[in-house]
Structure formats: structure tokens, C-alpha cells
């Protein structure tokens, strides 16, 4: 698929670049990625994952977002909208979230592969799960509350606790989920959220109150993150690799939102 790319990469190239990006053994990495942006990689997503795991070593942990946002009430679908006369039938037949089998939705090849990786553990939120491989996987994915997509009772807060790093591989700050944790801490707007889940062994539509996300200023927040001491940038294949501490991401986003989102109730 990518063979015509002018950039052709092997695992050894990736390992060298990840090390130059400041990744070291024992780190915990939250990876957001686009395989196609790298160019042609010998072995594709498997090579990217194994290269990162080799750099992290047996004491390191790799985490990816394995979101499945298509598990939602069809009345809210916009691109494209679903005709109203179909809503009830879709509600009746939508599969409930299953951490073992539910595929990712619009997340890319690497997260979809890692959720099935040997030893991978996945969190329990039907829409915003994360999967992790490594000794911290259970701690990071445990306790993901149904009414807390990306807040204090989600893997993002656990990643902050363990001092994780964020890696944006071929994607922009618009993909930086860590910024959403700051939203929970800055007078978020609440709305109803619905999805299908297994509750006490029974398939149910669940309605919860959760925040309404606003990511239009994530690029501007990212520009501030690039000024922090933890930020590093290297080239990986045909694209960029940005790494920084999740603590810097969250604190920068919190400061920005406090200053620029005064209209939030």
C-alpha cells in the first residue's frame, strides 16, 4: 500500500528515532498515531508497535486510545444523519460494547492492532476506551466509569499519576486526548450521553451525564505545549514525532482554558 512512498523504514530506523525522541526503557507512553503518514514501513503497524515495545523494554507500558464512538444514540448522528424512521431499529440491534471484541472506530491501524496484542488490557468505557500493554496496563485501564469518558475516573488521570509521556506520531494536537482531562477540571458543560453496554449481564441502553467536548482551540494549546521543557520533535519517516509529558499537556491546557474559556458555565 505504501511501497511507492519515497521513505522506506525498517524497525531499526524506528528504534533509533524513538530513542532520539526521548523514549527510554521503563517509560509509559500514550501513543496517538497515523501509520500512513510515516510512509512505507517494513512490516507496517506490527513493526511500529514492536519497535516501541523494544525501546520501552519489559518495564515500560504502551497505551493507545481504542475509542468506539459509533456506539451512540443514532438520533445524534450527523455525518451522515440517519433517517428518523430507522432510529428505533438501529437502537434495537446495536451491539453492546465488549472490551474483547468491539473494534475501534476511526482510530487507525495501530490502536486496532494493539487492542488485540498479547497481554493487552482494555478499559470498560463503551465509547472512549484505552488499551495498554505492559506492567502498568491493569492500573491504567481499571475503573473507567461510564459517566466519565476522559476525566478523573478514566485512564487519562491514571496516566497523569504515573508520569506518562504523550507521543503524537504523524498526528496533530487535535488528537491529544490529554487536553480533555483539563476540560473536566474547568467548569465543563454537561449533556446527556447514551450508549449500549452490558450491565449486570444484560444488554442495556445507558444514559449518563457527561461533558460536551470542545477541541477547537487544541492547536493553540499545542503551540504552548511546544514551549515546555519536555517537548521534543524528531522526524520519523515522512512525518513528525512529537513527545512531551502528559503533566505538561494537562497543566498547559488547564491554564489556557482558565484564561480563554470564560464563557463556559
N, C-alpha and C positions, 0 to 999 in steps of 0.2 A: 504493500500500500504506500509506504513512504520511500521505496527504493530509489525513486527519481530525485529525492532530496539531495542538495549539494553537500549536506552534512551527514556523515555516516559514523555512528558511535558504537563502541563496544563497552562492555562492563567496566573494563579498566579505565576508560576515559571518564565514565560517570563517577567511579570511586574517587578519582583524582579531583574532579570538580567539586564533589560534595565535601571533600576534606578542605578544599580551598574556601568553601562557603562557611567554614567554621563548625561543621558537624564532626563530632568525635564520639568515641566509644562511651556508652552509658547515657547518651543524651535521650531525651524524649522529644519526638518530632511530630508536630501536626502538619501533615502534608496536604496542600491544595495543588492540583496539577492538571496539565494538559499534555498528554503524550504526543499528540500530533505536532505541537509547537516545537518540540525538541528536534524533530527531523527523524531520519531513519535510524532506529536503534536495533542492533543485532539482538534479537530475542524479545523486542517490544517491552510491554509492561512488566513481564516477568524479570527482565534484566534490570529495569529501573528499581523494582522492589528489592531484588536480591542485592543489588549494589548498595542501596541504602541500609539494608539489614546488615550487610558485611561491615559497613562503616560504623554502625551503631553497636555491633557486637552483641553478645548474649545478654549483656546487662542493659541494653538500650531498648526503647519501645517506639514503634511506629504507629501513628494514628491517622486515620483518614475519615472525612465525612462520608457517610453512606446513606444520604438522605433519600427519602421516597415521598416527595411532596405530592405525587399523584394520588396518594391516599388522603383524599379530602372530599368535602361535600361537592357534588357536581354543580350545584347552584352557583358556586363561586368561580367556576372555570371560565377563563377569558380568552385564551389563545389556543384553539378557538373555543367559543362558548358552546355549551351543549344545549340543544333544544329542550325547553322545559318539559315537554311531554316524555322525555327519556329519563328525567332525573330519578324518578322512583325506581325504575327498573335497574338503573346503574347502582343505586343505593342498595337494593336487594342483593345484587350479585358481586359487589366489590369484595375482593378477598381481604380478610383481616391481616394485619401486619404479623409477620413471623420472622424473627431475627435470623432464623436459619435459611429461609428460602426467599423472602421478599427482595427483589432486585433493587438496585439503586435506580434513581430517575434523574437523568441529565447530569450525572456526576462525572462521567468519563470512565475510561477503561481501567485505570489504576485502582480507584476505590472499589469498583465492581470485582476486580481480581482479589484485592486484599481481604474483602469480607469473607471470601472462600478459602483464604490461605490457611495452611495447617496451624492450628493453635489460635486462630483469630477468635476474639470475643467481640460481640456487637451489643450496643446498648438497646434499650427497650422502647424508645420513643417511635411511634409509627410513622413520623414524618422527618425527624431530624436526628436519626441515629448516627453513631460513630462506631467504627470498628478499629480494633487495636491488636497488635501482635507484640509480645514481649512481656517482661516480668511485671510491668505496671498496668497491663491490659485490664485485668479484673477491677482494680481500684478505679481506673479512669472511666470505665463503662458502667459501673454499678450505680443503681439508684437514679436512673434517668426518668424523672417524673413526667407524667402525661400532660401536666399543665405547665411545663417549663421546657420549651423547645431548646433554648440556648442560654439559659440563665444559671442561677446558683445551684440548681439541682440537675445540672447537665454535665457532660464530660468537659465542657469548656472550663468550668470552675475547678474541676479536678486537675486539669492540665495546668491551670494557673498555680494551684497548690504545689505541684511537683516541679515547677520551674521549667516548663516545656519551652521549646523553640517552635516558631512557625516557619514553614518553608513554602514560598509561593513559586512553583516551578512552571513557568510558562503562562501564568495567570496574573491578573492584576489585583489590586487591593479590594476590588469589588467582591472578590471571592473570600475575603478574610473574615471568617465566621467569628473570630475572637472579638471583633468590634461589637458584635451583637450582645455580648455579655455586658459591655458598658451601657448598652441601651436599657437593660434591666435595672441598672443602677442609677438611671437618670430620668425619673418620672415618666415611665413609659405609658403609652396609650394602650388601653386594654380593649379586646374584642373577643367575640366567640370564635372558637376553633373546633372543628369537628373532624373525626376520622374513625376508621373501623379498627377495633382492637379486640384481642381475646381478654376477657375479664372473668376471672374465676372459672375458666374453662369454657366460656360461652362467647360466641362472636357477637359483638355489640357495636353500635354507633355510639361514640363517646363525645360529649360536648364539654369543653372546658373553657375557662377564661385565660387568655394568654395575650402576649403583647402583639401589637402591629409593628412590623419591622419597617425601618426607613434607612435605605442604604445609599441615597442619592449623594451624600457627602463623603462616602468612604474613600474616594480618590483623594479628596483634600486632606482627610485624616491620614491617609497613607503617606502623603508628602511630608507630614510632620514626623511620622514614624521613621522615615528615611534619614532624619536628622539625629536620631538617637544613637547612642554609642554601640548598641547591639546590632545595628543594621549592617548587613554585608550583602554585596552583589557580585556575582560571577556569571559568566556565560556557560550555559550547558547546551551543547549542540547549537541549534539555530535560535535559541531563546535565552531568557534570563533566569536566574535563580536568586531569589531574594530570601534571606533568612534574618530573623530578629527574635528577640524574646517575647513570649506571649504577654509577660508582665508589662513590657514597654508598649505593646499594642493596646492593651486594655487601659492602661493609665493615660496614654495619649488620647485615645478615643473618649475617655471619661472627661478629660479636661476640655477637649474640643466641644463635646456635647453640652457641657455646662455653660460654655461661652456662647454657643451658636444655636442652641435649640430651646430658647426661652419660651417658645410658643407651645411646647409640649405641656400637656396637662397632667 
